[in-house]
């Protein structure tokens, strides 16, 4: 199938539906590319085509993605019979005995599971590197990160293996990999997508799940089949008025957008990210939108501190739970050095500090939406990352903690606030740096748009307009499996 990479996931599904190609042919195309990508980019933690064949034997139904090959990220989401390590040596050997709620919804939509993409341990950093699996490389420049923690997913899609892949986001982990590899990625509102069956939220509500994709419409259609209440949900995001897929082709109207340059922690975009920000502002104005430089007043230092406390407490609990499964305590040498230090911190954080964290995140959500209301803004605009993708090794969990923390703080500095507030935000591939010998196609830097809780419909309308005005699907990285 010579034109496989010319189709998005909905396009591939249409080929299957009209019998121009079979689901097994698509699986063979995806698997062949996946094996090549694994050799060059190290983006898979597992491949299991035999499970996909059994799924095809049982039938994929008539959902919107029927027959389309698909992969999940090696973090928290279970696929019956598949390994799940969460990027951790401590979880090596675990095999899921059930589907996650999300997996079940994906199956109903017709997606065919044949593999799993790499993640750093527990998704704790903005690069995809681990002791268990090694370094995942960026198809735009193999010496650089493909982002984290969904860097395996982003490398898979950006290199042409698949048009769409599952991802998750607890502090930027959908948007940062999308930014690093020239893809579209949206972090949904808190309470939008199921996290069960064992829980209904991650990292006290900061983490959520969705995907990275080459086309906007694939992302919208996937959210259509996956969103909605699950058993035990204590809250749900406001339901949309119409399918998200319909929003992609609807005009967004004239929007007022706040150009938010300085991150809550004081970080500023470098010259490359600034150039992308200015070019995006001009594009928005050319499309009839109003862009005003402004940003909410948020205490980035406090937000960072309490995010660390919250995540560390959750990590400590996760490793204690794994220890209970194994009947012994998890040793430090079974964790990345920074993960082990976070687990130790998590066991010593006073309970009152976790209450303060929740209160601070609530206050930040109020401040952010009041800023939008007071200024009459529809959305905010910031660079997803404040610089081009870093060289591999600078942000791994095996690095010196102080150096790694400094590198991360200035990288995706605008991203975590949308996890802390629960508001949706998307990375749109609108800027590439100038070409170099190592990156002859330039390096991508995504532009991030954020909105009020429940505003995914508006984000998809704008994304559809931007995709039409400045299409990106034809851009190919040096590592591309045609």
N, C-alpha and C positions, 0 to 999 in steps of 0.2 A: 504494500500500500504506500506508494511514493508520496502521496499528499497528506499523510497522517497528521503532520504537524501544522497543516493549514487550518485545521478544525479546532474549535473549542469543544468542551465536553458536551454541550447541548447539540452541537453540530455532529459529533460522533454518534450521539444517541439517535439523531435523525437518520443517519446512514444505516444504523441497525434496524430502526423501525421500518424503513423503506426497503430493507433487504439488499442494500447495495454492498453491505459488508456484514460479516457475522461477528457476534460478540467474541468468539474464540479467535478470530483474526485480529481483532483489536487487542485482546490479551497478549497474543504473540508479538504484536508490534510493540506494546508497552514493555513487555518483559525483555525483549531484545535490547531495547534502549536502556532499560534499567540496569542490565548487566554491564553495559558499556559505561553508564554513568557511575556505577559503583566502582569500577576500575579507575576512572579518571577523577571523580569528585568525592567518593566515599560518603554517599548521601543516604544509604540504606542500612538499617540495623538488622533487617530480616527480609527475605523474599520467600513467599510460600505459594507458588503457582498451583500446586496440587489442591490447595484449599479453594482457590479461585475456580479450578476445573469442577470441583464438587458443587460449588455454588451455581455454576452454569448448568450442570446436570439437573439441578433442582429447579432451574428456571429463575429468571430475574424479574418477571412480571412486566407491567406496562407503565412503570413510573417514568418521570421525565429524563432520568439518566440510565434507563434500562440498557445493560450491556456495556457500560463504560467502565474501564479499569480504574481502580482507585487505591490509594494508600492512606493509612493513618499515621500519625506521629507517635513515636515511642514515649508517650507520656500520658498516663492516667486513663486513656480511652482503651477499652478492652474489645477484642475480637475473639470470639470463641475458638479455642484451639491454637491461637497465635501467641508467641512470646510477648512479654511486656517487661522491660527492664528499667524504664524511666531513666535510661542513660547511666545506670548505676551498677557497679560491681555487686553491691549488696542484693540486687534484685535479679542477678543472673540466674537463669534456670526457671523463673516463674512463667507459667503458661496460663492464660486466661481460661476460665471454665464457663464464662458467660459473656454475652454481649453487653456493652454499655447501652444505655437508652439511645444515645446518639447513633451508635452503630446500627441499632435496629431501625432507626429512621432512615439512615443511609441505605440499608438493605432494601427497605420498602420502596425507596426511590429508584432502585435498580442498579446501584453501584456495585462493582465486583471487586472484592478485596484480594489483592495479591502480594502486599508487602507493607513494610513499616519504615518510616524515615527516622533519621537520627535526631537526637536531642542531647544537649548537655545534661548532666545529672540534675534531675528534678526541674529542669528549665530555669536554672538559677543564674544564667548569664546571657549576654547579648551576642555570644558567638556559639557555634555548635562544635565543641571540642570536648572529648572525654577520655578518661583512662581506658574505659571499656571499648570504645569504638575508634578513637583517634580523631583526626581533624577532618571536618567536612569543608570542601573547597568551593569557592565561588566561580561559576562558569564565565564570569566577565574578567576574572583575573585569579588564577588558581593559587596565588600566594596570599589571597585575602579571604576574610570571613564572608560567608553567605548569610550572616546574621544569626541571631538566636532569640528564643530557643528553637524556633521552627526552621532552622537553617537547612535541615535535610529536606524538608518539604519545599523550601524556596529553590534550592539547587535542582531538585527533581523537575519542578515546573519550568524554571528558567532555562534549562538545558534541552527542553523538548521531549522529555520522557512522558509527561502527562500535561494536560492543560489545566488541571485543578487538583489540589491536594489538601487534606485536612491539616489544620494548624491550631495552635492555642496561644493565649496572650494573658500573662499575668503582670506585665510591666512594659509591654511593647513587643511581645514575642510573635505576633502576626505582622505588625506594621514594620518593625525593624528588618526582618528578613525580606519582606516585600520591597522595602526601600533599597536594600543592598543588592537585590537581583533584578530590579526593573519590573516588578509585578504589582498587581492590584491586591490589596488586603484590607479588610475591614474588621475591626474589633467591635462586636455587637454590644448593645446595652446589657448591663447586669440583669440577669433573670430572663434573657432572651432565649438562650440555647441550653438544652439539658446537660447536666453534669453527672447524672446518676448511672446506676441505681443506688450506689452506696452513700451518696451525698448529693446535695443539690447546689452546692457552691464550692469554689476552691479559693484557698488563701483568704478566708473570711470575706468572700465576695469580690476580691480583686481580679481573680482569674476567670476567663471565659474562653469559649472555643468557637472556631469557624474554619477559615480556609485562606489559602493564597491561590491566585488564579491569573491567567493571562487576560481573560475578558471580564468585564464588569458583569455582563449578564449571567455568566456561570456562577459568580458569587451570589448574585441576587436569587437565582433559581435554587441554589443549594440552601440558602437561608429560608426560602419558602418551604422546603421539605423538612427542615430540621427544627425550626423555632416552635415554641409553645410550651405550655405547662407540662411538668412531669409530676409523678407521684411524690408527694411530700414537699413540693415547692412552697416556701414561705412567702414568696413574692414572685411576680412575673412582670416583665417589661410591658408597656402599653401595646396592645395588639395593633397591627397596621390596618389601614383602611382598605387596602387592596394588596394583591400579591406584589412582592418586591420586584419581580421580573417586569411587571408593567411599569414600574416607576422609572426604569432605566431609559425608556423612550419618551417619558413625559418631560416637558420643559420645566426647569426649576423656578422660572420667574426671575425677577431682579432680586438679587440677594445683597445684603450688607454683611461684609465679612471683615472680621478683625484680624489684621496682620500682627501676629503675636510673635515678636522676634526673641525677646529675652525669656529664657526658661525660668521656672520657679526657683531653681537652684542657682541662678545667676549666669548660667552658661549661655554663650552667644554663638551663632553659626559662624563657621569659618568662611573664607572667600568663596569656595565652591558652593556651599549650601546657601550662602547669601545670594549668589547669582541665580540659583534656582528659585529662591523665594521671590526675588524681584521679577524674574521672567514669568513666574506663575501669577503674580499680582497684575502684571500687564495683560496677560492672557485673560484673566478674570474681567478686567476692565474692558477689554476689547469685546468680551461676550455680553457686556452690559451690566455687570455687577459693580457694586461700590466697595472699594477696599480702603479701610481706614486703619492706620497703625495704632494699636491699643492692645492691652492685655490685662487679665485679672491680677489682683495683688494677692499672692499666695506665699506662704512661708515654706519655701523649698527645703530648707534645712530640717525643719520639724517633720515635714512630710516624708523626707528620705529616712529619717531616724525611725519613725513609727512604721514605715513600710518594712524596714529591716527587722524590727521587733516582731511584726506580724508574720512575716515570711519565716523567720527563724523559729518561732514557736510552732508553726505548722510543719516545718522540716523536722524538728525534734520529734513531734508526734508521729510523723510518717515513718521515721526510722525506728521508733519504739514499736510501732505496729508491725513493721517488717521483722523486727527481732522476736516479737511474740509469735509470729508465723513460723519462724525457724526454731523457736525454743531456746534462743540465746541472744545476748546483746550483740548489736552490730558494732564491729571494731572500727576504729578510726581509719585503719588502712583499707577498709572496704568503702570508704567515702573519699571524695576529692578533698584536698586540704581545706579549701575555703568552706565547703559544705560541712565538714566536721566542726569547724569553728562556729559556723552558724547554728548547728545543732546544739553545741555547748551553750551558746548565747540563749537559744530558745528555751533551754531548761532552767535558765536563771532569771528570765525577764519577769518582774513582778506582775501579778495579775492586774494591778491598777494601771499599768502601762498599756496593756491590751485594751482596757476600757478607754483610756485616753486616745489610743490610736483610732478606735472606732469613732469617737467623738470628733477627732480632728478631720477624719475623712468625710464625715457628715458635714462639718463646717465648710470644708473645701468645696463640696458639691453645691452648697448654698451660695458660696462666694462666686463660683464659676457661672452658675445660671443667673445670679443677680447681675453679674457683669454683662452677660448677654442681654438681659432684659433692660437694664439701665441705658445701655448704648444702642438699643434697637438692633442688635446683631443677630443674624441667623446662624452664623458659624464662625469658628476661628481657623486661621491658617498659620501653620508653622512648618519648618522642615522636620521630617521624621527623625533624621539623624543630622547632627551638626557638622558632620564631615563625611567624606567618602568612606566606604568600608575599610576597616583597619586590617593591617597585616595579621595573619594567623599568629596566635600565641600571646597577643597583648591583653586579652580579656578572658582567658581560660581560668577555670576553677583551680588549676594547679599553680597559678602565678602567685607572686607575692601579693598578699591581700591589699595592702595600701596602694600599690601601683595599679592593680586590677580595678579597685574601687574608683580611683581617679580617672582611669580610662573610660569606665562605664558612665560615670557621672557626666562627662562631657560629650557622650556619644548620642544616645537617644533621650536627651534630657527633657523633652516635652512629653514623652510618651506616658510615664507612670501616672500622671495626674488623671488620665482618663480611666485607669484601673481603680484608682482611689475614689473617684467620684462615681464610677459606674456608667459614665457617659460614653456614647459610641464615638469612634474616630476611624478614619480610613487613610491609608497610604496610597497615593496616586503617582504612577511613574511618569513624571513630567520633566525630569532634568537628568542629564548626564554630564560628567566632567569632560574636559578635553582629552583626546586620545593620548596614550603613552605607549612606549614599547611593550610594557607588561600588560597594558589594557588598551589594545588598539581600537576597541569600540567605546572607550571611555568607561567611567564607573557610574552606576545609577545612584541618585539621591532622591528618595521619594518626598513628596509634599503631603503634609498631613492636614486634614480638615476634621474638626471636631464639632459636635453639636450637643444639644440638650438630650437628656435621657429619652429614649424612644424615637429619636430623629433619623433612624436609618433610612426611611423613605426619602427624606430630603437629601441625604448623602448620596443615595443611589441615583437620584435625579441629576444632581450636579456631576457625579462621576460619569454618567452616560453622556452628558454634554461635553465634558472634558475629553473623554475618549474619542468622541466624534471630531472635536476641534483639533486635537493633538494626538492622533492615534499612535500607539506604541507597540502593537502586536507584531509589526514587521521588523522590529529591532531584534537582531540575533547576536548573542554573545559568541566569543571565539569557540567555546565548548558548546556545540549544538548538535544534537543527534537527529538529523533530518531523515 
